[in-house]
Amino acid sequence: MATEYGQGYRWDGGPGFHGEGAEERRHLLPAALRAPIEARSWREFGYLMLSLPISIIMFTFAVTMVSLGAGLLITFLGIPVLAAGLAGCRGLGALERTRARGLLGLDVAAPEPLRMTKQGPMAWMGAMLKSGASWRHLLYTVLHFPWAVFAFSVAISFWTYGWAMLTYPLWFWLFPVYGGQDGLQLYGDQGHSIYLDNPFEITVTALVGLLLTMASPWIVRALTQVDRLMVHGLLGPSRLATRVVELESDRGIVIDTAAADLRRIERDLHDGAQARLVALAMDLGLAKEKLTEDPEAAARMVGEAHGEVKTALQELRDLARGIHPAVLTDRGLDAALSSVASRCTVPVQVEVDLPARPAPAIEGIAYFTVSELLQNISKHSGATRASVDVWRIENRLMIQVVDNGVGGADVASGSGLAGLAERLDAVDGILVVDSPVAGPTRITAELPWRG
């Protein structure tokens, strides 16, 4: 694998970094002033307004079906009624995920599907009743109703009162002209009444309305955060199911990587040492035939064959080092990384601070990660110096490789860094690249410490 460095690539993986041609969004108004008129605020307000009628439907359906199913459990009819109720709750959950995606920008994956070992209605009902996702959807329909009532009341109160008081100076004329009153009545009884009918009171009302209007979007946003947590926690896949999917993906990556390594070893043997040994056998056969006729030519051919043997042995040593170097097994990461650094085309400072040796598999991945990064520095970075630091933080093995080259490394470009990131991810590792154009490049790898 080869990682490309240069002006044509930029890193787009961190906040605050703007690559070539990226434009920073600038607003004329601060966030507090523009929040009441932003589309996001109105979408979140609309979400809370829709929550109340939808939650009434969901709560009514769930309570009705569960109550009916529980009451009929003394007969066989209770089981299909409960299964149908859970299926309906899953359908309502899909509607809620779609609503959250459209109005809140919250993309929640669908929960794990039903696990059915057989086909038929009985198997379907059993799988529905055993599914934890189905019961989480039922819990959501029950819990969301009281929260929707509270969120609806708070949101509509702040939103309407804020805008009404803010715009009071614009429609104050309605009261004396069309209503026959002296303004907005705050209090009244048989003896006296209080109206907002003078410039000072109107101004104070508008200022209070401005404060409420500016605060309303943030109150609505805080309310929708609870909805986000409920949708994500109850309507999405469980942590166990998510972890299973990740492990299945990682297993596929490991299998593909192992197959690619086997193909690379086979290709290197076929094109390198094997080809040289075949040529060596032919040269020795010719030398044997000329041994009696032309001893000098035979000796010359034997000398050339001796050089070929040395070259083939060196290629076999390099291939064995690429599979798993002996120095790594015998002396650990410090000596192995120092050996790799000595073969780099630029000076490399190696610093390894480990209290003990990690598991052999983690140690091998760390070695090949540094080896790959140093090879990329030699080929593509244009650097004059580099450094490798390895240390341990709690239960994580940390690796950092820094060079002063041209920068511009990008994981998203599909280069060797992407493959390296996949290999690390297969063992719950992380690869972080910080490589602005013109450098320097700082690549940090994090692996689990398994002693």
C-alpha positions in Angstrom: 0.0 0.0 0.0 1.2 3.5 -0.7 -0.2 6.7 0.8 -0.1 9.7 -1.4 1.0 13.1 -0.1 0.9 16.3 -2.0 -1.0 19.4 -3.0 -3.9 17.4 -4.5 -5.1 16.0 -1.1 -6.4 17.7 1.9 -7.6 16.4 5.3 -11.2 16.9 6.0 -11.5 15.0 9.2 -11.4 17.5 12.0 -13.4 20.5 13.2 -12.0 23.9 12.5 -10.0 22.9 9.4 -10.9 24.5 6.1 -9.2 23.1 3.0 -8.5 24.8 -0.3 -11.6 26.5 -1.6 -13.7 26.0 1.5 -15.6 29.0 2.6 -16.4 29.8 6.2 -20.1 30.7 6.7 -20.5 34.2 8.1 -23.7 35.6 9.6 -24.5 39.3 10.0 -26.5 38.6 13.2 -25.3 36.7 16.3 -26.8 33.3 17.1 -29.1 34.7 19.8 -30.7 37.1 17.5 -31.1 34.9 14.4 -32.3 31.8 16.3 -36.0 32.9 16.3 -36.0 33.2 12.5 -33.9 30.2 11.6 -35.5 27.4 9.8 -34.0 24.9 12.3 -35.9 26.6 15.2 -39.2 26.5 13.3 -38.6 22.8 12.4 -38.0 21.9 16.0 -41.1 23.9 17.1 -43.1 22.1 14.4 -41.8 18.8 15.7 -43.1 19.5 19.2 -46.4 20.7 17.9 -46.9 17.4 16.0 -45.7 15.3 19.0 -48.9 15.9 21.0 -51.5 14.5 18.4 -49.1 11.7 17.3 -48.4 10.7 20.9 -52.1 10.6 21.7 -52.6 8.2 18.8 -49.6 6.1 19.9 -50.5 6.0 23.6 -54.1 5.1 22.8 -53.1 2.3 20.5 -50.5 0.8 22.8 -52.6 0.9 25.9 -55.6 -0.5 24.1 -53.7 -3.4 22.5 -51.7 -4.3 25.6 -54.8 -4.2 27.8 -56.8 -6.2 25.4 -54.0 -8.7 24.9 -53.4 -9.1 28.6 -57.0 -9.6 29.3 -57.3 -12.3 26.7 -54.2 -14.2 27.8 -56.4 -16.7 29.6 -57.3 -17.7 26.0 -55.1 -18.2 23.1 -56.4 -14.9 21.5 -54.2 -12.8 23.8 -50.9 -13.9 22.2 -51.8 -12.7 18.6 -53.3 -9.5 20.0 -50.1 -8.7 21.9 -48.0 -9.6 18.9 -50.1 -7.4 16.6 -49.9 -4.6 19.2 -46.1 -4.9 19.3 -46.0 -4.9 15.5 -48.1 -1.8 15.4 -45.7 -0.1 17.8 -42.8 -1.0 15.6 -44.6 0.6 12.7 -45.3 3.8 14.7 -41.6 3.8 15.7 -40.6 3.8 12.0 -42.9 6.8 11.6 -41.2 8.5 14.5 -37.7 7.9 13.1 -38.8 9.4 9.8 -40.2 12.4 11.6 -37.1 12.9 13.6 -34.9 12.6 10.5 -36.9 15.2 8.6 -37.5 17.8 11.3 -34.6 17.2 13.8 -31.9 15.9 11.4 -31.5 12.8 13.6 -30.7 9.8 11.5 -31.4 6.7 13.6 -31.0 3.3 12.0 -33.8 0.7 12.1 -33.6 -1.8 15.0 -32.5 -5.3 14.4 -35.0 -7.5 12.4 -37.0 -10.3 13.9 -35.0 -13.6 14.3 -37.2 -16.3 13.0 -35.9 -19.9 12.9 -39.1 -21.1 11.1 -41.7 -19.7 8.8 -45.4 -19.2 9.7 -47.6 -17.1 11.9 -46.7 -19.0 15.1 -43.0 -18.4 14.5 -43.7 -14.7 13.7 -45.7 -14.2 16.9 -43.0 -15.9 19.0 -40.2 -13.8 17.4 -42.2 -10.6 17.9 -42.8 -11.3 21.6 -39.2 -12.3 22.2 -37.8 -9.2 20.4 -36.4 -6.6 22.8 -36.7 -3.9 20.1 -40.5 -4.5 20.0 -40.8 -3.9 23.8 -38.6 -0.8 23.5 -41.0 0.6 20.9 -43.9 -0.2 23.2 -42.1 1.6 26.1 -41.5 4.6 23.8 -45.2 4.9 22.9 -46.1 4.9 26.6 -43.4 7.3 27.9 -43.6 9.7 25.0 -47.2 10.8 25.8 -46.7 12.6 29.1 -43.5 14.1 27.8 -45.2 15.3 24.6 -47.9 17.0 26.7 -45.4 18.8 28.8 -43.2 19.8 25.9 -46.1 21.0 23.8 -47.4 23.2 26.6 -44.0 24.8 27.4 -43.1 25.3 23.7 -46.4 26.8 22.6 -46.6 29.1 25.7 -43.2 30.6 25.3 -43.4 30.8 21.5 -46.8 32.4 21.2 -46.5 34.8 24.2 -43.1 35.9 23.1 -44.2 36.8 19.5 -47.5 38.3 20.8 -45.7 40.6 23.2 -42.9 41.5 20.8 -45.4 42.5 18.1 -47.8 44.3 20.5 -46.9 47.8 19.3 -47.9 46.8 15.8 -51.4 45.6 16.7 -52.1 47.8 19.7 -54.4 49.9 17.4 -56.8 46.9 17.3 -58.0 47.4 20.8 -59.1 51.1 20.8 -60.3 51.0 17.2 -62.0 47.6 16.8 -62.4 46.3 20.3 -63.6 49.4 22.0 -61.0 49.0 24.7 -58.0 51.0 25.9 -55.4 48.3 25.1 -54.5 44.9 26.4 -56.2 44.3 29.7 -54.0 42.8 32.4 -56.4 42.9 35.3 -60.0 43.9 35.9 -62.8 43.6 38.4 -65.9 45.5 39.3 -64.0 48.4 40.8 -61.1 49.0 38.4 -59.0 47.6 35.6 -55.4 47.8 34.3 -54.6 48.2 30.6 -51.4 48.4 28.6 -52.3 51.6 26.9 -49.4 54.1 27.3 -46.1 54.3 25.4 -44.0 53.2 28.4 -46.1 50.1 29.1 -46.1 49.2 25.4 -42.3 49.6 25.2 -41.8 47.4 28.3 -44.2 44.8 26.9 -42.3 44.7 23.6 -38.9 44.3 25.4 -40.2 41.5 27.5 -41.6 39.9 24.3 -38.2 40.3 22.7 -36.5 38.4 25.6 -39.1 35.6 25.4 -38.8 35.4 21.7 -35.0 35.1 21.9 -35.2 32.5 24.6 -37.9 30.4 23.0 -35.8 28.7 20.3 -33.3 27.6 23.0 -36.0 26.3 25.2 -37.5 24.4 22.3 -34.1 23.1 21.4 -33.5 21.8 25.0 -36.9 20.1 24.8 -36.1 18.4 21.5 -32.9 17.1 23.0 -35.0 14.8 25.3 -36.9 13.6 22.2 -33.6 12.9 20.5 -32.5 10.8 23.4 -35.8 8.9 23.5 -35.8 8.2 19.7 -32.1 7.2 19.7 -32.3 5.0 22.8 -35.7 3.3 22.4 -36.3 3.2 18.6 -32.8 2.4 17.3 -30.8 -0.8 17.4 -29.6 -1.9 20.8 -25.9 -1.6 21.8 -25.5 -5.4 21.5 -27.0 -5.5 18.0 -24.8 -2.6 17.0 -21.8 -4.3 18.4 -22.6 -7.5 16.5 -22.9 -5.6 13.2 -19.5 -3.9 13.9 -17.9 -7.3 14.7 -19.3 -8.8 11.6 -17.9 -6.0 9.5 -14.5 -6.2 11.3 -14.4 -9.9 10.7 -14.9 -9.3 7.0 -12.1 -6.8 6.9 -9.8 -9.2 8.7 -10.6 -12.0 6.2 -10.0 -9.7 3.3 -6.8 -8.4 4.7 -5.5 -11.9 5.4 -6.4 -12.9 1.8 -4.7 -9.9 0.4 -1.5 -10.6 2.5 -1.5 -14.2 1.3 -1.8 -13.0 -2.4 1.0 -10.5 -1.8 3.3 -13.2 -0.3 2.5 -15.6 -3.2 3.2 -12.9 -5.7 6.5 -11.9 -4.1 7.6 -15.5 -4.0 6.5 -16.2 -7.6 8.0 -13.0 -9.0 11.0 -12.7 -6.8 12.8 -15.6 -5.1 11.1 -18.4 -7.1 12.1 -16.8 -10.4 15.6 -16.3 -9.2 15.9 -19.9 -8.1 14.6 -21.2 -11.4 17.2 -19.1 -13.2 19.8 -20.3 -10.8 19.0 -23.9 -11.6 19.2 -23.3 -15.3 22.6 -21.5 -14.9 24.0 -24.3 -12.7 22.8 -26.9 -15.4 24.7 -25.0 -18.1 27.7 -24.7 -15.9 27.7 -28.4 -15.3 27.6 -29.1 -19.0 30.6 -26.7 -19.6 32.6 -28.0 -16.6 34.6 -30.4 -18.8 34.6 -28.4 -22.0 35.3 -24.9 -20.8 36.2 -24.8 -17.1 36.7 -21.0 -17.1 33.3 -20.3 -18.5 31.8 -22.8 -16.0 33.6 -21.1 -13.1 32.3 -17.7 -14.3 28.7 -19.1 -14.4 29.1 -20.6 -11.0 30.2 -17.2 -9.6 27.2 -15.5 -11.2 24.9 -18.2 -9.7 26.5 -17.5 -6.3 25.5 -13.9 -6.6 22.0 -14.9 -7.5 21.8 -17.1 -4.4 22.7 -14.2 -2.2 20.1 -12.0 -3.9 17.4 -14.7 -3.5 18.4 -15.2 0.2 18.1 -11.4 0.8 14.6 -11.4 -0.9 13.5 -14.3 1.3 14.8 -12.4 4.4 12.8 -9.3 3.4 9.8 -11.4 2.8 10.1 -13.1 6.2 10.6 -9.7 7.8 7.4 -8.5 6.1 5.4 -11.5 7.5 6.7 -11.2 11.1 10.2 -10.0 11.9 12.3 -12.1 14.3 13.5 -9.0 16.1 9.9 -8.1 17.1 9.4 -11.6 18.6 12.8 -11.6 20.4 13.2 -8.1 21.6 9.9 -6.2 21.3 8.7 -3.0 19.7 11.6 -0.8 20.7 14.2 -2.8 18.8 11.9 -3.6 15.9 10.9 0.0 15.4 14.5 1.1 15.6 15.3 -1.4 12.9 12.5 0.0 10.7 13.6 3.6 11.3 17.1 2.8 10.3 15.9 1.8 6.8 13.9 5.0 6.3 15.4 7.6 3.9 15.1 10.4 6.4 16.4 10.6 10.0 13.8 9.2 12.4 13.8 9.6 16.2 12.2 6.6 17.9 10.8 6.9 21.5 9.1 3.8 23.0 7.9 4.1 26.6 6.0 0.9 27.5 5.9 -0.7 31.0 5.5 -4.2 29.4 4.9 -5.8 26.1 1.3 -6.0 24.7 -0.3 -9.1 23.2 1.7 -10.4 20.1 -1.2 -9.6 17.8 -1.4 -5.9 18.9 2.4 -5.7 18.9 2.4 -6.9 15.3 -0.2 -4.5 14.2 1.7 -1.6 15.9 4.9 -2.7 14.1 3.3 -2.8 10.7 1.4 0.5 11.2 4.7 2.3 11.9 6.5 0.4 9.1 3.8 1.5 6.6 3.8 5.1 7.7 7.6 5.3 7.6 7.5 3.8 4.1 5.1 6.5 3.0 7.3 9.2 4.5 10.2 7.8 2.5 8.3 7.7 -0.8 5.8 10.6 -0.8 6.3 13.1 2.0 9.4 15.1 1.0 10.3 15.3 4.6 13.7 15.9 6.1 13.1 14.4 9.5 10.5 12.4 11.3 9.7 11.0 14.8 7.9 7.9 16.2 6.5 7.9 19.7 4.9 4.9 21.4 3.4 4.9 24.8 0.5 3.5 26.9 -2.5 5.4 28.4 -4.6 3.2 30.7 -5.7 0.3 28.5 -4.7 1.8 25.1 -1.5 1.6 23.1 -0.8 5.0 21.5 1.4 5.6 18.4 2.3 8.9 16.9 4.3 9.5 13.7 5.2 13.0 12.8 7.1 14.4 9.7 7.8 17.9 8.4 6.9 17.0 4.8 4.5 18.7 2.3 1.3 17.4 4.1 -2.0 17.0 2.4 -2.6 13.4 3.5 -6.2 12.4 3.3 -7.9 9.2 4.7 -11.0 9.8 2.6 -9.2 9.8 -0.7 -9.1 6.0 -0.8 -5.3 5.8 -0.5 -3.3 3.5 1.8 -4.3 5.4 4.9 -7.9 4.2 4.3 -6.7 0.6 4.3 -4.6 1.2 7.3 -7.6 2.7 9.2 -9.7 -0.3 8.3 -7.0 -2.7 9.7 -6.9 -0.8 12.9 -10.7 -0.6 13.1 -10.8 -4.4 12.8 -9.3 -4.6 16.3 -11.2 -1.6 17.8 -8.3 0.8 16.9 -8.5 4.4 15.6 -6.4 6.3 13.1 -6.4 10.1 13.2 -4.7 12.1 10.5 -3.8 15.8 10.9 -2.1 16.8 7.7 -2.7 20.4 6.5 -1.3 21.4 3.1 2.3 22.4 3.5 2.6 20.2 6.6 3.5 19.1 9.0 1.8 15.7 9.1 0.8 14.1 12.4 -0.7 10.7 12.4 -1.9 9.1 15.6 -2.9 5.5 16.0 -4.7 4.1 19.0 -4.9 0.3 19.7 -6.4 -1.6 22.6 -3.8 -2.8 25.1 -4.2 -6.6 25.5 -1.4 -7.9 27.6 
